[in-house]
Amino acid sequence: MTATVEYEVVQQLGPVEIRRYPSITLVTVDAASDNRAFAILFDYISGNNEPNQQIATTAPVISGQGSFSFILPSSYDIHTAPRPWDLNV
């Protein structure tokens, strides 16, 4: 099961929601395509990190302006997230 990040709807504009999220920790890849970036991030959460640890997926996934990001579970922050082996992460 994929965990989701809790959020507050600040405003509704037709079918669009303006949301407020709490502080989150992202792992991000800048790549030529979302497919390539997704593959690199999927490898990272599948254990291509120090200490070869699998990381649960969290929704939503963020894509835009040449980058692709996964939100790490709330148990991680910038200091405790596994270090990626791939320097593109």
N, C-alpha and C positions, 0 to 999 in steps of 0.2 A: 504494500500500500504506500502511495506517495503522500508524504506530509505536505500540508499547505501552510503558507505564511498567513497569519491572521492580519486583517486589515479593517480599516474603517472607511465607509463610503462617505466622502466629504460632499460630493455634489453629483447629481444625475443629469446628464445632458442627452436626452433621448436615449439611445442604446449604449451610450458611453458613460462609464463611471470614472469619476476623479477619486482616487483612493489615497489614503494615508497609511503607510506601512511603518512598522517599527524599524529600528536599526537592524540591518541584515549584513551578512558577510557573503560576498560574491567571489566565485572563481570565474575568471574571464579569459577569453581567447580572442585576439584580433586575427581574422583570417580572411582569405579571399572569398570564401563562401560559408554560409551557415552550416552546410553539411560537413565541411572539413573541421570547422570550429566545434560542432557538436561531437564529432568523432574523437577529437582530442580531449574534450571535457569528459566524455563517457569513459575513455581510458583512465583518466584521472580518478573518477569516482569508483571505477572498477578495480583500483589498486595500483595504478601507475603513479605511486607517490611513496614518500618515506613516512611510514613503515609498511608499505604494501597493504594498506588498509582499505577495505571497501567502505564507501560512504553512501548512506541512504539518499535517495533523490528527494528533492523538495520542489514544489510548484509555487509560483510560476517560473518558467524559463524566460530569460530576457534576451531579446534580439534587436539589434539596431545599429545603424551607422558603422557597419563593418566589424562589429563585435558581437559576441554571443556569451551569455553568462548563465551559470547555474547558481542558485541560492543554496548555501550550505545549511544543514540543520542548525537549529538555534544552540545546540551544544558546542558549536565551534565559533571561534572568533579569529581575528587576524593572527593571534599569537598561538592558537591551539590547532588550527587547520593543518592537516598533513601537507608537508612540503612536496610540491609536484616534481617529478623527475623530468618532465617535458618543460623546457624553459619557455615555451609558448603560453603556458598557463600562468 
